Amino acid sequence: MREEISNPEHPPRLVPKVYFAQNVIRGRGGHRRCVGRTLCYSGGVSSRRQHVNRRTLFIKAAVSLAFFAVLFLFAGRQDCLAMLKRVDPFFLFLSFVIAAAQISTSCLKWKVLINLYGDRLGFGFLMRNYLIGYYFTNLMPSNIGGDVVRSYYAGRRIGNQTHAAISVFMERFTGSLYLLALVIGMPLLIPGLYARPAVFIPALGAAGLLLFFAALAFWGQGLIRFLNGLIEAIARRTTGVRARSLLGRAVKVLLWIRAKSEKIGEKLGLTVRMLKENRGAALAVFGLTVLFYALTWVNVYLAYRTFGVEPDFRSIMSLLATAMLVGSIPVTLGSLGIAEGAYVFYFRFVGIDPAATLAMGLFLRFKLLVVGLVGFINYLTYPHDRFEYERIRQETETGSASGDS
């Protein structure tokens, strides 16, 4: 039986309080044993969480504004404004066509994955949900991401939230794995890029993540046992140590990593087994992932051409994945500012004008907003009843099956 670590429940308090609680391992035969003490919080969870979320929202918004202020100062406000006035209508149109092709490619991959479970959904239905997801991700100021929304709607249609959630997760996750591979391999296209720490360090981190996910896919139970042992070893040292100590924080981080690893491992293991049984679907998923990132290179190239700039396509291929990875660090509101800043920072290595890159990044952001507006129109005309945020989160997280009402 797999070992599980849990914290005992404590009676709620009116005032949140930080304290140490005994960690317990349930081992073979259901026996319980204490492995040390770690951080717990009691009482005021909902109000505290709302306060933290609101504060985090304001902080991220402030960081986004700071990024844009620095970017305009660095690139030159007048140069950026002049660049934005040089719009070529032909490449503007082509850029939106490529964006539609990207979304269609991702949606088709989602269709392949959800069909693995025998749940046949039409491409039109999935595309409509995909666009609604863009609305929630890019325009809706909430904690509900677009992936959760489209998973919920697909789950209602097929009557199984678990299958829908796994298909959405794997559609995103397979793309993330390929992105990590590009971060490692594509800088080799231009000699000397790996000599820059800003390129080498993300590649090293990407390699570590790929190894971790590989271990999770093929050695999942062993990895969880390793994390349990590590938590047990550190937790034993926390006795009598302050709640904000380094060891206490380490246990908290490891518990979070273990919980995430278990969730990812279950979904990853199930999908890998199903793809092994269906080689055609596996090839389709891989091919569509490769096609999506090829279209991403073309998308950025056409965005530059929209403003009369013709960059070297190899330069875009070599650094775009690294810029996308760094730009996805969740320190700003919806990646606003940090994504554009990552483009400016990295494409400067290959001699592309910062003002041109900032204009390109702002144009990509504008396209996301346009797609989000299309998703909003689809959401307003959607035949299902509107959902409550808390209910959608609970149903998609627990994987409860619910059909259309």
N, C-alpha and C positions, 0 to 999 in steps of 0.2 A: 504494500500500500504506500502511495506517495506521501511523504511527510508534508504537513501543512503547518504554517505558523499563524497564529492569530492572537489578538489582544482581547482579554476578557472585557465584557461590557461593564460600564460603570453607570450609576444613577446620574441623570442630568442635573446640572446646576444652573442657576439663573445667571451667574457670571462665569464666563469662560475662564478656565484655569489650566495651566500647564503643569503636568506632573509626570512622574515615571510610573509605568505599569509593567507587570510581569509579562514577558513573552513566553508563550507556551507552545511547545511542539507536540503535535499528535503523531506519534510514530506507529510502528507496527502493532497491531492488536488493539489500537485505539488508546494506548497508554499516553498519559500526559506528563510532560516534564518541563520544569521551568528552565529557561536558558538565559535569564538576565532581565534587565529592565530597559525600557526605551520610552520615548516621548509619547504622550497621549494628550488629547484635548477633550474636555468635557463641557457640555452646556453651550448654549448660544450658538450652535453650529450654523443654523440658517441665517440669522442676522449677521453673524461674523462673516460668513461666506459672501453674502450680498455686499457687505461693506468692503471686503477685500476685492471682489470683482469690480466694484465701482471705482475703487482707488486704482486698481491695475489698469482699468480702461483709461482713466485720466492720465496716468503716467505714460502709457503707451502712446496716447494722442500727443502728449507733450514731446516725447522723443521723436515721433514722426515729424512734427513741426520743426524741431531742431535739426533733423537730418536735411529737410528741404531748405532750411535757411542756409546751412553750411554748403549744400550743393549749389545753390544759386550764387553764393559768394565765390565759390571755387570755380565754377564754370563761366561766371560772368553773366549778370542779369541781361545786359543788352545783347550779348551774343546769343543767349537762349531765346530771347524774344525775336531776334532776327531769324533764328533758325526755325522757329515755329511758324513764321510767315511764309516760308519757302515750301509749301505743301504741294506735292505733285499729285493731282487727282487720279492719275492712272495707277500709281503705286499704292495710293490710299485705298483704291478699290481692290487691288490684288491682295493687300494686306488683310482686308476683311474676309476675302475668299479663303485665304490660308487659315485664318482663325476658325472659320466654319469647318474647314477640313480637319483641323486639330480636334475640335469638340466632337465631330462625327467619329473620328478614329477612337477617341477615348470611350465614347458611348458604345461603339461596336465591340470593343474589348470587354466592357461591362456586360454586354449581351452574351458574349461567349462564356464568361465566367458564371453568370447566373443560370445559363442553360445547362451547366454541368450537373446541377441538382435536379434536372428534369423540369424546371420551371420555365416554360416558354412564354416570353414576353416580347411584344413587338418592338421594333426599332423606334417607331414613332412615339410610343408610350415612354420608352426609356429616355429618348432625346428630350421630351418635354420635361421629364423629371430632372434631367441633367441641367437644363436651363434654369429651372426653379432653384436647383442647388447653387448655381452661380449667383442668383439673386440673394440668397441667404448668406452666401460667403462674402460677397462684395458690397452689398448695399444695406443689408439688415443689421442694425446695431444690437445684436443679441449674442448669447453664448452658444447658440445652436448653429453648427456648421452646416454647409450645404450637403456634405456627405451624409450626415445624419438624417437630413430631410428627405433626400432621395431614397435612402435606405428604408425610411419609414413608409413612404408611399409605395415603393416596390413590394415591401413586406405585406402591406395591406392587400395588394392585388393578388399575390400568390398565397396569402394566408400563412406565411412563415417569416417572421422577422429575423430569425437566425440565418437562414439562407441569404436573405437580402443583405444583412449586415456583413456577412463574410464576403459576398461578391463585391460589395462596394469597397471593403477594406483591401481585398486583393487587387482590385483595379488600380487603386492608389499605390499599394505597396510594391507591386511589380514595377511600376514606373519609378518609384523611389530607388529600388535596387539597381535598375539600369542607370539612373542618374548617378549613383555612387560609382558605378563602373566607369562612366564617362569622366567623372571628376579625376579618377586615377589615370585613365588612358589618354584622354584627348590632349592634355598639355604637351605630350610627346610630339605632337605635330609641329611644334615650333621649338627648335633647340634653345636652351637657356631658360625656359620658363620655370623648370623645376629648381633652378638655382634661387628663385625668389621664395622666401618663407611663406608669403601669402598664398602661394600656389602649392607648395610642398606640404604645409601643415593640413589644409583641408583634404588633400589626397591621402595623407597618412590617417586622418580621422575616418575617411570614407573606407579605407582598407580595413580598419578595425571594426567598423560597423558591419561590413560585409562578412567578416569572419564570425562576428557575434551572431548574425542572423543565420549563417550557415550552420553554426553549432546548435542554434535553436531549432532549425529544421530537421537536422539529422541526429542530434544528441540532446533533444529537449529535456527529457527527464533527468539526465545526468547533469545538465546545466542548472536546472532548478535545485537539484540536491546540492550542487556546489554552492549556489547562492544561499541556501538554507544553512549550510555549514559555516559559511562566512559570516552570516548574520548572527548565528549562535556564538561564534568565537568573539565577535566584537561586542555583542550584547552582554556577555559575561563581564566585560571590563567596564560597563557603564554603571555598575552598582556604586552608589554613593557619589556619582559624578553629577554635576549640575545639568539641568535640562538643555541648556544651550551649549553644551560642550561639543567639541569636535567629534568625539565618539558617538554622542547622541545623534548628531546630525548625520553621521555616516550610516547609522542603523536606519534612520528614517529614509535616506536616499536609497539604500539597498532594498528596503521593503517596497519602495515605489518601483524600483527596477524589476524586482521579482514579480510584483503584481502585473506590470506591463508585459513582462516576458511570458508569463503564463497565458495571458490573453492572446498575445501575438502568436505564441507557439501553437496554441490549439487551432487557431484559424489557419496558420501557415501549414501545419501538419496535415490537416484535413484537405486543404486545397492541393498540396503536393501529391498526396495519395490519389486524388481524383484526376489530376493532370497526368500522372503516370499511367493511369488506366485509359486515358483518352489522349493519345499522342497528337492527334489532329488539333485538338483544342489547345494543347501546350504550344504547338508551333504557331497557331493563330495568335495566342497571347503574346508570344515573343515577337512575332513579326509586326503586330500592331504597336507594340511598345517601341520597337526600332523606328517604325514609320512616324510615330508621334514626335520623337525627338528630332528626326530628320526635318519634319515640318516646323519644329521649334526653331531650328537654325534658319530655315527659309523665312520664317515669320520675323525674326530679328533683322535679317538682311533686308527684307522689304520695308521694315519700319525705318531703317536708315535711309533707304532709297526714297522714301516718302518725303524726306527733307533734303533731297539732292546730294546725299553723301553715299559714296560707293565704297564700302569697306572690303577688305580682303575676306573672302568667305572662309578661308582656312583659319583666320584669326578668330572669327566668330565661333567656329567649331571647337577651337582649342580651349577657349576660356568661358564659354557660355554656361556650361554645367557647373563650374566652380562658382561663378557669380550667382547662379540660381540657388546653389546650396547655401552659400553665405547669406544671400538675400532672404532666405526663409527662416533665419534665426528669429524666434518670436519675441523681439524686444520692442516692436512698434505695432501700431494698430493696423492689422491686415497687411503687414509687410510694407506699409506706406513709408516711403523714405529710405528704408534700409535696402529694399530691392533696387531702387533707382541708384542709390549710392554704390551698391555692389557692382552694377553695370559700369558706372563711371570709373570706379577704382580699378577694375580689372581690365577693361578695354583700353585704358590708358597705357597699359603695359605693351600693347601692340600698336601704339601710335594713333589711336582714334581720338578725335577732338572731344574733350569733355562736354562742351555745349551740344554737340551732335548726339552724344550718348544720352545726355539728360533729356533731350527732346525725344529721342527714341524711347526711353523708359517711360516718359509721360504719355506718349502715344499708346504704348502697350497698356498702361493703366487705364487710359480712356477707352480702349477697346473692351477691357474687362467690365467697365461700367456700362457700356452699351449692351454687352451680352447680359449683364445683370438686369438691365431694364427690360430686355426681351423676356427674361425669366420672370420678372415681376408681372408682366402682362399675362404670361402663361399661368402664373399662380392665381391671379384674379379670376381667370376663367376656368380654373381647375374644378372638375365636377365633385370632388370629395369635400366633405365638411372640413372647416379649418381645425387645426389641432392646437392643443395646449402644449406649451414648451416643456413643462415638467413631465407630462405624459409621454411625449415623444422620446424624451431622454431615457425615461425608465423602460419603455418598451424595447427600444433598440439596444440598450445596455444589457437587459435581462434576456433578450432574445425570445420574448413571448410571442406566440403565434396569434395573430389577429387578422381575420379576413375583412373584406369590405363590409361596411355597414350600410 
